[in-house]
Amino acid sequence: MIRRIMQMILRAWRSMRQSPFLSVATITTVAVALTLMAIFGAFVGNLQEMARRWSRDVQVVIYLDQPPGQKTLRTWLDHIERQPEVERVTFVSQPEAFNRFRQRLGDDADLLAGMTPDILPASLEIRLQEDFRNRQGVATLANTLRSNPAFADMRHGQDWLERFESVIRLLRASSVVLGGVLLFASLFVVANTIRLTLYARRDEIEVMALVGATPFFIRVPFVLEGIMQGVIGGGVALTSSYLLYRAALSQDMAVWLRATGLEQLLFLSPSAQVLIVVGGGALGLAGSLIAVFRLGRA
């Protein structure tokens, strides 16, 4: 049994070597399709990680017209901390806000020369409980706190984050459509490549049938050929995607990563990497089955 399987694999390999142009065309088509899908998947994955990190840091900031006295500040802090949506609240004085701004400017901090801390307002930074880091949680807290006229200038990034997540959902849906088109195109190429190979070797197939070869023995090598081409294409796609990922890492990504909140640029997960190669094999299997099915009908 094992010997017979090895014979079929060798026949499939010989068939690929006898039609190098068709084999390379098929492998390239599968590789390009899966590479594009891998790149798009990694891109969307990084956007999702960015959204996850940003949602973890969602907070409400209240900018104050005038710095409050100690008694007033204590009253405000106690009132805010009693709200169920609040994890903690921090008062940021004008000097502290000025120092933060100076640190963010880095080498450009000289731009603040001659300026005093009172150019920036004092603020209350409210960090939400994890269960309330969403549109409803922010809205509920904001409605409660707006009863205090001093809290009129209230800012939060939840609306922007919701729009960003909507873009991610749109990109995810687009990736499904794009993936479907690319997979269909690859399936078409694989099926037609195997069919051309069958036509090129039809005399050999007829002789094998005349000497008693079973349809299974005749067709399986062509199915294996499609699987091998698909797996090789998937491997090429995974390698190409990783090389592009490494090329991106070799650039100066520090500023971009700091701006997005990512610790590092993410590649495909191990399961996604396996899926790329297995998906290539499945694509080759489906295409070759279509071709040999047509052979059986002919």
C-alpha positions in Angstrom: 0.0 0.0 0.0 2.7 2.4 1.0 4.7 1.5 -2.1 1.7 2.2 -4.3 1.2 5.6 -2.6 4.9 6.5 -3.2 4.5 5.5 -6.9 1.6 7.9 -7.2 3.5 10.7 -5.5 6.5 10.1 -7.9 4.2 10.1 -10.9 2.7 13.4 -9.7 6.2 14.9 -9.2 7.3 13.7 -12.7 4.2 15.3 -14.2 5.1 18.6 -12.6 8.6 18.4 -14.0 7.3 17.5 -17.4 5.1 20.6 -17.5 7.3 23.2 -15.6 5.7 26.2 -17.2 2.2 25.2 -16.2 3.3 24.1 -12.7 5.1 27.4 -12.1 2.1 29.4 -13.3 -0.2 27.5 -10.9 2.2 27.8 -8.0 2.7 31.5 -8.7 -1.1 32.2 -8.9 -1.7 30.4 -5.6 1.2 32.1 -3.9 0.2 35.6 -5.1 -3.4 35.1 -4.0 -2.4 33.7 -0.5 0.3 36.4 -0.1 -2.2 39.1 -0.6 -4.6 37.5 1.8 -1.9 37.1 4.4 -0.8 40.7 4.1 -4.4 41.9 4.4 -5.0 39.6 7.3 -1.9 40.8 9.1 -2.9 44.4 8.4 -6.4 44.0 9.9 -4.9 42.0 12.8 -2.6 44.9 13.7 -5.6 47.3 13.5 -7.6 45.1 15.8 -4.7 45.0 18.3 -4.5 48.8 18.1 -8.2 49.1 18.8 -8.0 46.6 21.7 -5.2 48.6 23.3 -6.9 51.9 22.8 -10.2 50.6 24.2 -8.3 49.5 27.3 -7.1 53.1 27.8 -10.4 54.8 27.1 -10.9 57.6 29.7 -12.9 60.7 30.2 -11.0 64.0 30.7 -12.7 67.0 32.3 -10.8 70.3 31.6 -11.4 72.9 34.3 -11.6 76.7 33.7 -10.0 77.4 37.0 -7.9 75.2 39.4 -10.2 74.2 42.3 -9.4 74.7 46.0 -8.5 71.7 48.1 -12.0 71.3 49.6 -13.8 71.7 46.3 -11.4 69.2 44.7 -11.9 66.6 47.4 -15.7 67.0 47.0 -15.4 66.5 43.2 -13.1 63.5 43.5 -15.4 61.8 46.1 -18.4 62.4 43.9 -16.7 61.0 40.8 -15.2 58.0 42.6 -18.7 56.9 43.8 -19.9 56.4 40.2 -20.1 52.7 39.3 -18.4 53.3 35.9 -15.3 54.8 37.5 -12.2 52.8 38.3 -10.1 55.8 39.4 -9.9 59.6 39.0 -6.7 61.6 38.9 -6.3 65.4 39.2 -3.7 66.9 36.9 -2.6 70.3 37.9 -1.4 73.0 35.5 2.3 72.5 36.2 1.9 68.7 35.8 0.1 69.2 32.5 2.8 71.6 31.4 5.6 69.0 32.3 3.7 66.3 30.4 3.5 68.5 27.3 7.2 69.3 27.5 8.1 65.6 27.7 6.0 64.8 24.7 7.7 67.5 22.6 11.0 65.8 23.4 13.8 67.6 21.4 11.3 70.3 20.5 10.7 71.3 24.1 12.6 74.6 23.5 9.4 75.8 21.8 8.0 76.3 25.3 10.7 78.7 26.3 9.2 81.7 28.0 5.8 80.1 28.6 4.3 79.4 32.0 2.2 76.4 33.1 -1.0 78.5 33.2 -1.3 78.3 29.4 -2.7 74.7 30.0 -5.8 73.9 32.0 -6.0 71.7 35.0 -8.0 68.5 34.4 -9.6 65.5 36.0 -8.6 62.2 34.2 -11.2 59.5 34.8 -10.3 55.9 34.0 -13.4 53.6 33.5 -14.1 50.2 34.8 -13.4 47.6 32.0 -17.1 46.7 31.6 -17.9 50.4 31.0 -15.3 51.2 28.4 -17.8 51.5 25.6 -20.2 54.1 24.1 -23.0 53.4 26.6 -20.7 53.5 29.7 -19.1 56.8 28.6 -22.5 58.3 27.8 -24.0 57.3 31.2 -21.0 58.8 33.1 -21.0 62.0 31.0 -24.7 62.6 31.6 -24.2 62.1 35.4 -21.3 64.5 35.6 -22.6 67.2 33.4 -25.0 68.2 36.2 -22.0 70.1 37.6 -21.4 73.3 35.6 -17.7 73.1 36.2 -17.6 69.9 34.2 -18.9 71.4 31.0 -15.7 70.8 29.0 -15.6 67.0 28.9 -13.6 65.0 26.3 -13.4 61.3 25.5 -12.2 59.3 22.6 -15.0 56.7 22.5 -16.8 58.2 19.5 -13.6 58.1 17.5 -12.8 54.6 18.7 -16.2 53.4 17.6 -15.6 54.9 14.1 -12.2 53.2 14.0 -13.8 49.9 14.9 -16.4 50.4 12.2 -13.6 50.8 9.7 -12.0 47.6 10.9 -15.3 45.7 10.5 -15.6 47.1 7.0 -12.0 46.0 6.2 -12.7 42.6 7.6 -15.8 42.2 5.4 -13.8 43.5 2.4 -11.1 40.9 3.1 -13.8 38.1 2.9 -14.9 39.4 -0.5 -11.3 39.9 -1.7 -10.4 36.4 -0.4 -13.3 34.9 -2.2 -12.3 36.5 -5.5 -8.7 35.5 -5.2 -9.5 31.9 -4.2 -12.0 31.5 -7.1 -9.3 32.8 -9.5 -6.7 30.4 -8.1 -9.2 27.5 -8.2 -9.9 28.3 -11.9 -6.1 28.3 -12.7 -5.4 25.1 -10.8 -8.3 23.3 -12.4 -7.4 24.4 -15.9 -3.7 23.6 -15.4 -4.5 20.0 -14.3 -7.0 19.7 -17.2 -4.3 20.9 -19.7 -2.0 18.3 -18.2 -4.6 15.6 -18.7 -5.1 16.6 -22.3 -1.4 16.6 -22.9 -1.2 13.0 -21.6 -4.4 11.7 -22.9 -2.7 9.1 -25.1 -0.8 7.8 -22.0 -4.0 7.7 -20.0 -5.8 5.7 -22.8 -3.0 3.2 -22.8 -3.1 2.8 -19.1 -6.9 2.3 -19.2 -6.5 -0.4 -22.0 -4.0 -2.4 -19.9 -6.3 -2.5 -17.0 -5.4 0.5 -14.8 -8.3 1.5 -12.6 -9.8 5.1 -12.8 -8.5 5.6 -9.2 -4.9 4.7 -10.2 -5.1 7.0 -13.2 -6.7 10.0 -11.5 -5.0 10.1 -8.0 -1.6 11.3 -9.3 -3.2 14.3 -10.9 -5.0 15.1 -7.6 -1.8 14.7 -5.8 -0.1 17.1 -8.3 -2.7 19.7 -7.6 -2.2 19.3 -3.8 1.5 19.5 -4.2 1.3 22.7 -6.3 -1.1 24.2 -3.7 1.1 23.4 -0.7 4.2 24.8 -2.5 2.2 27.9 -3.4 1.1 28.2 0.3 4.7 27.8 1.4 5.9 30.5 -1.0 3.1 32.8 0.2 4.0 32.3 3.8 7.7 32.9 3.1 7.0 36.0 1.0 4.7 37.4 3.7 7.3 36.9 6.4 10.1 38.5 4.3 7.8 41.5 3.8 7.2 41.6 7.6 10.9 41.5 8.3 11.5 44.2 5.8 8.9 46.4 7.5 10.6 45.7 10.9 14.0 46.8 9.5 12.6 50.3 8.9 12.5 52.8 11.7 9.2 51.8 13.2 9.7 53.2 16.7 7.9 56.5 16.1 5.0 54.8 14.3 4.6 52.1 17.0 4.7 54.6 19.8 2.0 56.6 18.1 -0.3 53.6 17.6 0.3 52.1 21.0 1.7 48.8 19.7 4.7 47.3 21.3 5.7 45.7 18.1 4.3 45.0 14.6 2.4 41.7 14.7 2.8 38.9 12.2 0.2 36.2 11.5 -0.6 33.9 14.4 0.8 30.3 14.3 -2.7 29.0 13.4 -3.0 31.5 10.5 0.4 30.4 9.2 -0.6 26.8 9.2 -3.9 27.8 7.5 -2.0 29.5 4.7 -0.2 26.3 3.8 -3.1 24.0 4.4 -5.3 26.3 2.5 -3.0 26.2 -0.5 -3.2 22.4 -0.4 -7.0 22.5 -0.1 -7.1 24.9 -3.1 -5.0 22.5 -5.1 -7.1 19.6 -4.1 -10.3 21.3 -5.1 -9.0 22.4 -8.4 -7.6 19.0 -9.3 -10.8 17.3 -8.3 -12.8 19.6 -10.6 -10.4 18.7 -13.5 -10.5 14.9 -13.0 -14.3 15.0 -12.5 -14.5 16.6 -15.9 -12.2 13.9 -17.2 -14.6 11.2 -15.8 -17.5 12.9 -17.5 -15.6 13.1 -20.8 
